[in-house]
């Protein structure tokens, strides 16, 4: 069991795992904060982990109330912006 309130958001971004990035999404307070901070952290993941992250993120967004189409649009935008920075 993980106590989210005890986890530091900056630490979650530094750890290079998919789970840490997803926990950051859950812990973040505002959607703008999520995407601003995550963009850089995601670029540090290898290709396979990035693909898994985006798949998990899409599921998380759908579970949060977005339609599958809306969730895919968010993921597509994040992937495009990540590719531009590489």
C-alpha positions as CSV (number, residue, x, y, z in Angstrom):
1,X,0.0,0.0,0.0
2,X,1.3,3.4,-0.9
3,X,0.4,6.5,1.1
4,X,0.3,9.2,-1.6
5,X,0.3,12.1,0.9
6,X,3.8,11.0,2.0
7,X,5.3,11.1,-1.5
8,X,7.1,14.2,-2.8
9,X,5.9,15.2,-6.2
10,X,9.5,16.2,-7.3
11,X,10.8,12.8,-6.3
12,X,8.0,11.1,-8.3
13,X,9.2,13.0,-11.4
14,X,12.8,12.1,-10.8
15,X,12.3,8.3,-10.4
16,X,12.4,6.7,-13.9
17,X,9.5,4.3,-13.6
18,X,6.1,4.3,-15.2
19,X,4.4,3.9,-11.8
20,X,6.1,7.0,-10.4
21,X,4.8,9.0,-13.3
22,X,1.2,7.7,-12.8
23,X,1.4,8.4,-9.1
24,X,2.4,11.9,-9.9
25,X,-0.7,12.3,-12.1
26,X,-2.9,11.1,-9.3
27,X,-1.2,13.4,-6.7
28,X,-1.1,16.5,-8.9
29,X,-3.6,19.2,-8.0
30,X,-4.2,20.8,-11.3
31,X,-4.2,19.4,-14.9
32,X,-1.9,22.2,-16.1
33,X,0.7,21.2,-13.4
34,X,0.5,17.6,-14.5
35,X,1.3,18.2,-18.2
36,X,3.9,20.8,-17.6
37,X,6.0,18.7,-15.2
38,X,5.4,15.4,-16.9
39,X,6.5,16.4,-20.4
40,X,10.1,16.5,-19.3
41,X,10.0,13.5,-17.1
42,X,8.4,11.3,-19.8
43,X,11.2,12.2,-22.2
44,X,13.6,10.5,-19.9
45,X,11.9,7.1,-20.3
46,X,13.0,4.7,-22.9
47,X,10.7,4.1,-25.9
48,X,9.0,0.9,-24.4
49,X,8.3,2.6,-21.1
50,X,6.9,5.7,-22.9
51,X,4.5,3.5,-24.8
52,X,3.3,1.7,-21.6
53,X,3.0,5.1,-19.8
54,X,0.8,6.5,-22.5
55,X,-1.4,3.4,-22.5
56,X,-1.8,3.5,-18.7
57,X,-2.4,7.3,-18.8
58,X,-5.2,6.8,-21.4
59,X,-6.8,4.3,-19.1
60,X,-6.5,6.6,-16.1
61,X,-8.0,9.5,-18.0
62,X,-11.0,7.3,-19.2
63,X,-11.4,6.2,-15.6
64,X,-11.4,9.9,-14.6
65,X,-14.4,10.6,-16.8
66,X,-13.0,11.4,-20.3
67,X,-14.3,9.6,-23.3
68,X,-11.9,7.3,-25.0
69,X,-11.6,9.8,-27.9
70,X,-10.9,12.7,-25.5
71,X,-8.3,10.6,-23.6
72,X,-6.6,9.6,-26.9
73,X,-6.4,13.3,-27.9
74,X,-4.6,14.2,-24.7
75,X,-2.2,11.3,-25.2
76,X,-1.6,12.2,-28.8
77,X,-0.8,15.8,-27.9
78,X,1.6,14.8,-25.2
79,X,3.4,12.3,-27.6
80,X,3.6,15.0,-30.3
81,X,5.1,17.6,-27.9
82,X,7.5,15.0,-26.5
83,X,8.7,14.1,-30.0
84,X,9.3,17.8,-30.8
85,X,11.6,18.2,-27.9
86,X,13.8,15.2,-28.8
